[in-house]
């Protein structure tokens, strides 16, 4: 996806351990101060509320197409949600999120919900 501040939500259908991979690109020009931050949050109440950020990464946009990537492990119960929320001071970003199974008990995967014109 790409854009300004935005978020994507994932619903876990089966309890287990998952790996969330995030690839973040700050796509501003040289000299910009538009840092881009992606935070990972978890909800245990069907997405009604989220706790504080579990993990985050930042891409510095001082040069064009600066990238950052990271993998995080998350343990969830059935029907827990994860939110990847991206904020930027100015400018645009590109984000790729991959959620993989880190536990054989979590083989049924996740549902992805489209929010705010993610594509």
C-alpha positions in Angstrom: 0.0 0.0 0.0 1.0 3.6 -0.2 -0.3 6.9 1.1 -0.4 9.2 4.1 -1.3 8.1 7.7 -3.3 4.9 7.4 -3.8 1.5 9.0 -4.5 -2.1 8.1 -6.2 -4.6 10.3 -5.9 -8.4 10.5 -8.2 -10.8 12.3 -6.7 -14.1 13.5 -9.0 -17.0 13.1 -7.0 -19.5 15.1 -4.9 -19.2 18.2 -1.1 -19.6 17.9 2.2 -17.9 17.2 2.5 -15.8 14.0 5.3 -13.9 12.4 4.5 -10.3 11.2 6.9 -9.1 8.5 6.9 -5.3 7.7 8.6 -3.6 4.8 8.4 0.2 5.0 9.6 2.7 2.4 9.7 6.5 3.0 9.2 7.8 -0.5 10.1 11.5 -0.1 12.9 13.4 -1.7 16.3 14.3 -0.5 16.3 16.8 2.4 12.8 15.9 3.7 12.3 15.4 7.4 9.3 13.1 6.9 10.1 10.2 9.1 7.6 7.3 8.6 6.7 5.0 11.5 4.8 1.7 11.5 3.4 0.5 14.8 2.0 -3.0 15.6 -0.9 -3.2 18.0 -3.0 -6.1 19.3 -6.7 -6.2 20.3 -8.2 -9.0 22.4 -11.7 -7.6 22.3 -12.7 -8.2 18.6 -11.0 -5.0 17.4 -12.9 -2.6 19.7 -9.7 -1.3 21.4 -6.0 -1.8 21.1 -3.2 -1.7 23.7 0.0 0.2 23.4 2.4 -0.5 20.5 4.0 -3.9 20.7 6.7 -3.1 18.0 7.6 -0.3 15.6 10.0 0.5 12.8 10.9 3.9 11.3 12.1 4.8 7.8 14.0 8.1 7.5 13.0 10.0 4.4 16.1 12.2 4.3 17.0 10.4 1.0 14.6 9.0 -1.5 13.1 5.6 -1.0 14.8 4.9 2.3 13.7 1.5 3.5 13.4 -0.5 6.7 12.1 -4.0 7.4 11.6 -6.2 10.4 9.9 -9.4 11.6 8.0 -9.7 14.8 6.5 -12.7 16.6 3.0 -12.3 18.0 1.0 -14.9 20.0 -2.7 -14.5 19.7 -6.0 -16.2 20.7 -8.7 -17.0 18.2 -10.5 -13.8 17.1 -7.7 -11.4 18.3 -6.8 -8.6 15.9 -3.5 -7.0 14.9 -3.3 -3.4 13.6 -0.4 -2.0 11.6 -0.7 1.8 11.8 1.6 4.0 9.8 2.1 7.7 10.5 4.3 10.2 8.6 5.1 13.9 9.4 4.7 14.8 5.7 4.9 13.0 2.4 4.1 9.4 1.4 5.1 5.9 2.2 4.9 2.4 0.9 4.1 -0.5 3.2 4.1 -4.3 2.7 2.9 -6.6 5.5 3.3 -10.4 5.5 1.8 -12.6 8.2 3.1 -16.1 8.3 2.6 -19.1 10.6 5.3 -19.4 13.2 3.5 -22.2 14.9 2.0 -25.4 13.4 -1.2 -24.9 15.5 -1.9 -21.6 13.6 -2.3 -23.2 10.2 -5.6 -21.6 9.3 -4.2 -18.1 8.7 -5.8 -14.6 9.0 -8.4 -12.4 7.5 -7.2 -9.0 6.2 -9.6 -6.0 6.4 -9.1 -3.1 4.0 -9.1 0.3 5.7 -8.9 3.9 4.3 -8.1 3.1 0.7 -5.2 0.7 1.2 -4.4 -1.0 -2.0 
